[in-house]
Every structure is written in structure tokens, then in C-alpha cells.
Amino acid sequence: MNLFEDTYFTISKPSEGIFRDRGSKFLGFAFPVKTEEEVKAHVQHLKKEHFSARHHCTAFRMGPDKQFFRVNDDGEPSGTAGRPILGQIQSRDLTNILIVVVRYFGGTLLGVGGLINAYKQAATDALEHAEIVEKTVNEQYRIQFGYDSMNDVMKIIKDNDLIQSKQDFGLDCSLEVSVRKGDTDRVIGLFRKVNDVKVDYLKTE
């Protein structure tokens, strides 16, 4: 992601696909994810649901910069499953996505080329049934302020259509806001012009 990019592509909801070759069946499952915990939960669920399948091969990529990814061949020859799945994620420039391909062995060995093609096609079919959406890269900030500054702070939030969460309005007030990355310099600058406002960066998502 370059300095001026503040959008990315992902899928809106889970989708499925299938590919068959010489008796083997390859079921593709694509999920939108943001954490490794979500990845583990989806994989564990599929292993329970398809407990008699021979392999559960995976690839995921996360983060708006698309730099965090993992692949798992789950017993298939190295490079024949996870990498071809990841290749389909990369070719569509997607992130915050997990694809699991579940293989039911049909009794005939497919060879390296056959496996690479099968896992690629199963992942492709899952993505062809998915709704690909564009999302904004957002940064989260904690805004702390005195009660006297509440009207000014809330006006900035309303004028800029910011999403807020975790409000605490006591003698010392605080809340968290999500700001589109491309707007952060301008919006955070507005908050910092208000008397007694403290702004802390939390994370990017």
C-alpha cells in the first residue's frame, strides 16, 4: 500500500466452490477474516465438519498493506496446495481473507502438476462465487477531553461522519473514533485545535 492508498479489496461474506479431478473432490471455502483467531476457528470448524477428508489446506492474507500471509499444505507435497491458493488471493489483490480447500482423496494420485491445478481451481471457484468489495483503511484514535469541550468534539465527529465507540462521559470524557486514513491529518488536526483535547493513536485496520 503506497502513501496515498487508503482502500483495499476483500470479500463481504463466506463463499464456496468445488473442483473434481480423477475421483478426488476439492471443496473451496473463502472467509473474510481480520485475526488469526478467526482463521483458526474457521479451520477447526471445517476439520470437524469434514473429518473424513484427507487434507485441509489453507492460505490467508491480512492487513491493509497485504504483507501478512501464511500458507499450509497440510500433508500435501510442499508447494502444491497453500501456494496455489494464495496465488488466487494475490491475483485478485485481496486481503483480510482466508481460503481453505478440503480434499477428499479419490484413490488416484494426481502428481505435482495435478495438485497445483486442483487447489488453484477450487480456490478460484470459491472466489468466483464471492462478492468482492472495496473497503477503506481506517485508523482508530482515543480522544480524551474535558466536559466543557464536548460540544466541539461532537461537532467534529458529526461534521466528518466519524464512527465512534467506547464512550465514557464523566468529569473526564473519552471516546474512540475511526478515521479514514486519507483524512487523518485533517481530522486529527481539528481535534487538536480544541482546548484540553488529547489524541492517542490506537491502531490501523
C-alpha positions as CSV (number, residue, x, y, z in Angstrom):
1,M,0.0,0.0,0.0
2,N,1.5,3.3,-1.0
3,L,1.3,6.5,1.0
4,F,-1.9,7.7,-0.7
5,E,-3.8,4.4,-0.9
6,D,-6.4,4.1,1.8
7,T,-8.7,1.4,0.3
8,Y,-8.4,-2.4,-0.1
9,F,-10.4,-5.2,-1.6
10,T,-11.8,-8.2,0.3
11,I,-14.9,-10.4,0.3
12,S,-18.2,-9.4,2.0
13,K,-19.2,-12.9,3.3
14,P,-18.2,-16.6,3.1
15,S,-18.4,-18.3,-0.3
16,E,-17.8,-21.8,-1.6
17,G,-16.5,-23.6,-4.7
18,I,-15.6,-27.1,-5.9
19,F,-13.3,-28.8,-8.3
20,R,-13.1,-32.5,-9.2
21,D,-10.3,-34.5,-10.8
22,R,-10.0,-38.3,-11.2
23,G,-12.2,-39.1,-8.3
24,S,-10.7,-36.6,-5.9
25,K,-13.0,-33.8,-4.7
26,F,-11.7,-30.4,-3.7
27,L,-14.0,-28.1,-1.8
28,G,-13.1,-24.5,-1.6
29,F,-14.2,-22.2,1.3
30,A,-13.5,-18.5,1.4
31,F,-14.0,-16.4,4.5
32,P,-13.5,-12.7,5.4
33,V,-11.1,-12.5,8.4
34,K,-9.2,-10.0,10.4
35,T,-7.4,-12.0,13.0
36,E,-5.5,-15.3,13.3
37,E,-8.1,-16.4,15.9
38,E,-10.8,-16.2,13.2
39,V,-8.6,-18.2,10.9
40,K,-8.1,-21.0,13.5
41,A,-11.8,-21.0,14.3
42,H,-12.8,-21.5,10.6
43,V,-10.2,-24.2,10.0
44,Q,-11.2,-26.1,13.2
45,H,-14.9,-25.9,12.2
46,L,-14.1,-27.3,8.7
47,K,-12.0,-30.1,10.2
48,K,-14.9,-31.1,12.4
49,E,-17.4,-30.8,9.6
50,H,-15.2,-32.7,7.0
51,F,-13.4,-35.0,9.5
52,S,-13.1,-37.8,6.9
53,A,-11.3,-35.6,4.3
54,R,-7.6,-36.3,3.7
55,H,-6.3,-32.7,3.6
56,H,-7.4,-29.2,4.8
57,C,-5.1,-26.8,3.0
58,T,-5.1,-23.1,3.7
59,A,-3.9,-19.7,2.7
60,F,-4.7,-16.3,4.2
61,R,-3.6,-12.7,3.8
62,M,-4.4,-9.9,6.3
63,G,-3.8,-6.2,6.8
64,P,-4.4,-3.2,4.5
65,D,-0.7,-3.4,3.5
66,K,-1.2,-7.1,2.5
67,Q,2.1,-8.0,4.0
68,F,0.9,-10.7,6.5
69,F,0.2,-14.0,5.0
70,R,0.5,-17.8,5.7
71,V,0.1,-21.0,3.7
72,N,-0.3,-24.6,4.9
73,D,-0.1,-27.7,2.6
74,D,-1.4,-29.9,5.4
75,G,0.4,-33.0,4.3
76,E,0.3,-32.5,0.5
77,P,3.7,-32.2,-1.3
78,S,5.4,-28.9,-0.4
79,G,4.2,-26.0,-2.6
80,T,1.3,-27.9,-4.2
81,A,-1.6,-26.6,-2.2
82,G,-1.1,-23.5,0.0
83,R,0.9,-21.5,-2.6
84,P,-1.6,-22.0,-5.4
85,I,-4.4,-21.0,-3.1
86,L,-2.5,-17.9,-2.1
87,G,-1.8,-17.1,-5.7
88,Q,-5.5,-16.7,-6.3
89,I,-5.8,-14.3,-3.4
90,Q,-2.9,-12.3,-4.8
91,S,-4.1,-12.3,-8.4
92,R,-7.3,-10.5,-7.3
93,D,-5.4,-8.2,-4.9
94,L,-7.5,-9.3,-1.9
95,T,-6.7,-9.1,1.8
96,N,-8.4,-9.9,5.1
97,I,-9.3,-13.2,3.5
98,L,-8.9,-16.9,4.3
99,I,-9.3,-19.8,1.8
100,V,-9.5,-23.4,2.9
101,V,-9.5,-26.2,0.3
102,V,-10.7,-29.5,1.7
103,R,-9.7,-32.6,-0.3
104,Y,-11.4,-35.9,-0.4
105,F,-9.0,-38.4,-2.0
106,G,-10.4,-40.4,-4.9
107,G,-7.7,-43.1,-5.0
108,T,-5.7,-41.8,-7.9
109,L,-2.5,-39.8,-7.4
110,L,-2.7,-36.5,-9.3
111,G,1.0,-35.7,-9.4
112,V,2.5,-32.3,-8.6
113,G,1.0,-30.5,-11.6
114,G,-2.4,-32.0,-11.0
115,L,-2.4,-31.0,-7.3
116,I,-1.3,-27.4,-8.1
117,N,-4.1,-27.1,-10.7
118,A,-6.7,-28.7,-8.4
119,Y,-6.1,-26.4,-5.4
120,K,-5.9,-23.4,-7.7
121,Q,-9.2,-24.2,-9.4
122,A,-11.0,-24.9,-6.1
123,A,-9.8,-21.6,-4.7
124,T,-10.8,-19.8,-8.0
125,D,-14.3,-21.3,-7.9
126,A,-14.8,-20.1,-4.3
127,L,-13.7,-16.6,-5.3
128,E,-15.9,-16.6,-8.4
129,H,-18.9,-17.2,-6.1
130,A,-17.8,-14.4,-3.7
131,E,-18.8,-10.8,-3.6
132,I,-15.7,-8.7,-3.7
133,V,-16.0,-5.3,-2.0
134,E,-13.8,-2.3,-1.6
135,K,-13.2,-1.0,2.0
136,T,-11.4,2.0,3.4
137,V,-8.3,1.7,5.6
138,N,-9.2,3.3,8.9
139,E,-7.1,4.5,11.8
140,Q,-8.5,4.3,15.4
141,Y,-7.8,7.1,17.9
142,R,-8.8,7.7,21.5
143,I,-10.0,11.2,22.1
144,Q,-9.8,12.5,25.7
145,F,-11.3,15.8,26.7
146,G,-13.0,17.8,29.5
147,Y,-16.7,18.1,29.7
148,D,-16.6,21.8,28.6
149,S,-15.1,20.7,25.2
150,M,-17.8,18.1,24.5
151,N,-19.8,20.2,22.1
152,D,-16.7,21.0,20.0
153,V,-15.6,17.4,19.9
154,M,-19.0,16.0,19.0
155,K,-19.4,18.6,16.2
156,I,-16.1,17.4,14.6
157,I,-17.4,13.8,14.8
158,K,-20.8,14.7,13.3
159,D,-19.3,17.0,10.5
160,N,-16.9,14.3,9.4
161,D,-19.3,11.3,9.8
162,L,-16.9,9.5,12.1
163,I,-17.7,6.2,13.7
164,Q,-17.4,6.4,17.5
165,S,-17.2,3.7,20.2
166,K,-16.3,3.1,23.8
167,Q,-17.7,6.3,25.2
168,D,-17.1,7.4,28.7
169,F,-18.7,10.7,29.7
170,G,-17.7,11.6,33.2
171,L,-15.8,14.5,34.6
172,D,-13.1,13.5,32.2
173,C,-14.5,12.3,28.9
174,S,-13.1,9.9,26.4
175,L,-14.2,8.0,23.3
176,E,-12.7,6.2,20.4
177,V,-13.2,7.2,16.7
178,S,-12.4,5.6,13.4
179,V,-11.0,7.9,10.8
180,R,-10.3,7.1,7.1
181,K,-6.5,7.1,6.6
182,G,-6.6,9.7,3.9
183,D,-8.5,12.1,6.2
184,T,-6.5,11.6,9.4
185,D,-4.1,14.6,9.2
186,R,-7.0,17.0,8.6
187,V,-9.5,15.4,11.1
188,I,-6.9,14.9,13.9
189,G,-5.7,18.4,13.3
190,L,-9.3,19.6,14.1
191,F,-9.4,17.7,17.4
192,R,-6.0,19.1,18.4
193,K,-7.2,22.7,17.9
194,V,-9.8,22.2,20.7
195,N,-8.7,23.2,24.2
196,D,-7.6,20.4,26.5
197,V,-8.1,17.6,23.9
198,K,-5.7,14.7,24.0
199,V,-5.4,12.4,21.0
200,D,-3.8,8.9,21.1
201,Y,-3.4,6.7,18.0
202,L,-4.6,3.1,18.7
203,K,-4.4,1.0,15.5
204,T,-4.9,0.8,11.8
205,E,-7.5,-1.6,10.3
